[in-house]
Amino acid sequence: MKSVLDNLKVFNNYIKGERADVVKNELAYYKYNLDALKINFKEVIITDDEDIVEQVQNILANLNIPKSQWPSYIKRKNLYQFLEKLNRRGFIQISYLLQLIDEKTQIRKKNLTLAGFGALMIFLSSLFIPQLVAVRLALQSFILSTFSLPLLGLISKVFSTGYYLYNNHTDTKRTLLKRLHDNGFVVASFIVNFVAYVLWIIAASPMTPLIGGLFILASVLNVAKELFSLGHYAIKYIARDALPTTLDLNLYRSHIRNEYSYFNRRNSAFINLVAAILIVGIMAAWSFLPSGIILSVGTFVAIGIISLVKKLILDRSEKIIRDRLQLQLQHINEVEEKLTTKTPLTNLLSQEIVKEVRKEQQRESAAHSRVNDANSTPTYLLVKKLKFLFWQRPENITIPFNTNTLAPPSLK
């Protein structure tokens, strides 16, 4: 059975810059050993073993969590709860670790989903048996009736909203404030949708402008939710801590993690916003174009396709940012190795380096100068140019060490 200590050592190396596939291979063992996963991550209490406490403290130190806060992360907690609490601070690496762990338990859920889908297919196929012809005719009559679409839509909306609210409320990997924020907008959107469906059922007629307007309003609330999130992340980014002027490279690691974590959340909010706007357009077309069964079915299919594409883009965006983060952390490790093995630093030189960093910041702030993208430079780039999917890039982070070392490779 895999040891918790082995897992924690791999986690620690990953947080310091080890490749993502290493930690993925480490946790692959649990795919067919769910009992071991439950024991190691849900039942073992951190404080019961001094070696585990030491490894956990190493993770907290590498993430620059203040020592005064360490007891709140360790006391009476198992490893999964420890990772959940760290995830609330927005660390993209911790989010990935939890994602890998949760994937193992979701296999059973996927199997149940497939079994349910198979049962539905069997039921629909059985309707063509001669003995069930009356059931099939009754079902066809219901589908073609004027209130079938609003009734089915209402039932779907009730179950989907209830499922989302339950999962979101019990998702302790996210902060309580974030869960309440999302639930508030979802409940408001549900109420508007509920009123629209009820009016549609009562009217027992094609969709009216009033009902269509309510559906559009519900979609606009989703847009407002994403706009609020985007603005929130932008304000936090503007108010972030300045680039550290110190030789403690661990502070630079922390700064870079925060930069990438912000851009991951920002990209996610932007992608969700675009998807929400597209759904508003689809709902507007559904509401005001001539009604019909084909248009209604096409609307639900289009919304499903947008949701699927959105998930694929979100996953791709997160992977790109996560991989680039690991490259930058590996690059810092190279700098650290050179400083400790080839560059003897005196106190005087240390002060000069800090002064140079401050001068570099002032030059960038005043002139918004661009740093040359050459593959090598006599002034060592601690973090080369950070490139992201969309419109904004964080500041270039530099430390002027004369090492004549290659800059980190960019992702292709």
N, C-alpha and C positions, 0 to 999 in steps of 0.2 A: 504494500500500500504506500502511496505517495506520502511523504512527510510534510507537515505544515511548514517546518523550517526550510525545506527545499523550495517550497512555493514562495515563501517570503524572500529568500535570497534572490530568486529569479525576478520577483516583483521589484526588488530594490535595484537590481541591475538595469531593468527596463526603465525605471524612473530616472536613472542616471544617463540613459542613452542607448541601452542595448536594443537590438532590432526587435520589432514586434513579433516576428515569426518564432522567436525563441520562447517568449512567454506563451504564445499560442500552442506550441508543441508541448510545453510543460503542462498545460491544462487539458490537453487532448486525452490524457489518461482517464479523466473523469467522465468521458462520454459514455463509457460502458461500465462505470463504477460509481453510480449515483449515491450509493450508501457511503462510500469513502468521501465523496464531495460533501454530503450532509454532515458527516462527523467532523471533517477538517475545517469547514467554513461556518457551520451553524451550531455545533455542539462544543467544540473546544473553546474554553474561555482564555483570553490572552494572558491574564494575570496568574493563571495556574502553572505557567512554565516560564522560568526566568530567561531561557534562551529565546522563546517567542517574544517576550517583552523587549529583549535587546534588539531583535530584528525589526520589530514594529517601531521602536524608537529611532532606528536608523532611517526608516522610511519617513518618519515625521521630520527628522533632521534634514534629510535630502530635499524635502518639500518646503523647508524653511518655516515650519509651524513653530511658533514660540513655545519654549519649554513650559511656560506657565499654563499652556492649554493642553499639554500632553495627557494629564490625568483624565480629562473629559473624553479623550479618544480611546483610552485603554480600559478604564475602570468598568468592570462588570460587562464587558462587551466581547462578543465572538469576532472572528476575523471579518465576516461578512458585514456586520454592523459597523466595524471599524472603517471598512472601505466605503460604506454608505455615507458615513459622516464626512469623510474626506471628499466624497463626490459632491456634496452640497456646496463646497467651495469652488466648484467649477473646473477641477483638474481634468483635462481631456484624457490623460493617461489612466487615471483611476476609473473614469467612465468606461474605457476600453476593457479594463480588467473585469469590471462588473458585467459588461456585455458578454465576455467570454465565459464567465461563470454561469450567467443566466441562460445562455444558449444550451447548456447541458440539460437543464431542467425543462426547457421548452420543447424538447423532443417528444415527450409524452403528450403535451398539448397539441402538437402538430399531428400526432397519430390520432388523437381524439377528433380533431377537425376533419381529417381525411375519412375517418370512420363515419362521422356524421354526414359528410358529403356523399359518401357511398350509399348510406341508408336512404338519403333523399333521392338519389338516382334510381335506386331499386323501387322506391315508392312510385315515382313518376312513370317508370317503365311498366309497373303493375297496372296502371290505369288503362292500358290497352288490352287487358284481359277481358274477354266478353262478359264475364260475371260482374265486372266493375264498370260497365258502360254507363250506368246511371250516375255513378260518382264522377266520371269524366265529364259528362254533359253538364252536371251541376257546377263543376269547377269552371268549365268554359263559359257558362252563363254568368258566373260571378266575375270573371276576369273582364268580360265585355261590358259589364254594367258601369254606370257612371260613377259609382262611389267606390269601386274596387281600388283604383289607384290611390285616392286619398286615404282610404282605410289601411291599405298595405303600407303606404308611406308613413302613416302615423305609428303603426305597430313597429315598423323598422326604426323609426326615430326614437321611440320610447326605449327600446331594448339597446340600441347603439349608444344613446346618451347615458343610460343607466350603467352600462358596461364601462364606458369611458370614465364616468365620475367615480365609480368604485375603484378602478385601477389607478386613477390619478390620485385619489385620496389615500390609498394604501401604499403609494410609491414613496417609501421613505428615503430613496436615493436623492430626492429633490427637496428643496426647502419648503417649509409650510407656507410661506408667503407666496412662492411661485405656484404651488398647488391651488391655493385659494384664488389667486389671480386668474388662472386658467379655468377653474371651476365656475367662477363668477360669470365670465363671458360665455361659457358653454351653457350654463343655466339660462342666461338671458336669451341666447340664440334659440334654445329649446322652447322657451315660453312663446316666443314669436312664431316659431314653426308650428307649435301645438295649436295656437289660435288659428293659424292659416289652414291647417288640415281640418280642424273642427268646422270652420266656416265652409270649407269646400265640401265636406260630407253633408252638412245641412242644406247647402245649396243644391246638391244632387244635379249639378250641371257642369259644363266646361268651366275652366278657370276664369274668374273675373279679374279686372284690374286691381281691385282691392286685395284679393288673395295673392295675386302675383307680386304686388308691392310688398306684402308681408314676407314672402319668401326671399325677395331681394334684400329686405331689411335684415333678415336673419343672417344672410351671407355677408352683408356689410359689417355686421357685428364681429364676424370672424376676421375681416380685414382690419377692423379697429384694434382687435386683440394683438395682431401681429405688428401693427404700427406702434402700439404701446410698448411691446417687447423690444422692437428695434430702437425706439427712442431711449428706452431704459439702458440698453447696452451701450449706446452711443454716449450717454451722459456718464456712465461708469468709466468708459474708456478715456474720456476727456479728463476726468478727475483722478486717473490712475497715478500711482507713484512714479516719480521720475526715474530715469536710468541711474542705477547706482554708480557712485564714483568711489570705487574700492577695489582692492585686489582679491577680495573674497569671491572666487568664481561661482560659488554656490548661490550668491545673490544674483548673478547674471543668469544662472539656470532658472531661478525662480522668476526673474523678469521675463525671460523668453517664454516660459510656460504660461504666464499670465497673458502675454501678447497672443499666443496661439489659441489659448482658451477663449479669449474674447472674440477673435476672428472666427472661430468655429461657431460660437453662439450667434454672432452677427450674421454669418452666412446662412445658418439654419433659419433665423428669423426672416431674412430676406427671401429665401426659397419658399417658406410658408406663406409669406405675404403675396408673392406672385401667384401661388396656387390658389389662395383665397380670392384674389382679384379675378382669375380665370373662372372660378366657380360662380362668382357674381354675374359674369357675362353669360354663362350657361343658364343660370337661373332666370336671367332677364329674357333670354331667348325662349325658354320653356314657358315663361309666364305670358308673353305677349304674341308669340307666333300662334297660328291656328292649331288648336289642341288636337290630339290624337294619340292612339296607343303607341305608334311608331316614335313620335316625338318624345313621349314620356319615357319609353324604354331607352331611347337614344340618350336622353338626359342623364339617366342613372348610369348608363355605361360610360358616358364621357366623364362623369364625376369619378367613377371608379378608376378610369385610365389615368386621370390627373393625380389621384391619390397614389397610384402605383409608381408613376414617373417621379412624383415628388419624393417618395421614399428612396428610390434608386439614386436620385441626385443628392439627397441628404447623406446617404451612406458613402457615396463617392467623394463628396466634399469633405466629410469627416476623415476619410482615409488619407486623402491628399495632405490635409493639414497635419494629421497625426504623423505621417511619414516624414514630412519636412521638419517637424519638431524634433524627431529622433535624430535626423541628420545634423541639426544645429547643436543638439546636446552632445553628440559624438564629436563634433568639431571643438566644443569647449573642452572635452576630455583630452583632445590632442594638444590644445593650448596648455592645459594644466600639466600634462606630461612633459612638455618642453620646458615649462617654467621650473619644474622640479628637477629635471635632469640636465638641462643645458644652459639655463639662464640664471645665474646666481644674482638674486635681487637684494640690494642693501636698502636700508631705511631711506636713504637719500633718493635712490632711484625710484623707490615706491612712491615717494611724494611727487616726484617729477611725472610719473605715469598718471597719477590722479589728476595733476594739473592739466596734462595733455588731454585727458578725457573730458574735463570740463571745457577746455578750449574748443574741442571738437563739437561738443554739444552746442556751445554758443554760436559757432560758425554755421552749424546746420539750422539752428533756430532762426538766425538772422537772415541768411541768404537762401535757405532751402536748397542747399547745394546737393548735387547728386554725386554719389561715390562711383568711381569707375568700376565696371563689371568685369575687369580682367581676371583671368584665372589665377594669377599670382600677384603679390604685391609686397614691397619691402615693409610697409606698415600692415601688420597682420590684422585681417578682418575677423574679429571674434564671431560675429554673426554677419554673414554676407547680406545680400539684399533679400528681404523676406517677400515672397511673391504669393499672392492669394488669388482666389477665383474672381473677385469682383473689383470694385472701383477704388479701394483704399489700401494702402500699405502702411505698416508700422514704421517707425523711424529706424534707420540703419544704426546698428549698435557696433561700435568699434573700440578696440583697445590698441594703442600704438606700441606694439612690441616689434622690435626689429629681429624677426626670426627667419625671414625669407622662406616662408612655408606656404604651400599651396592653400588656396581658399577652399571651402567645402564644395563638393560637387552639387550642382543643382539637379532637381528632379526632372527627368524627361517625361 
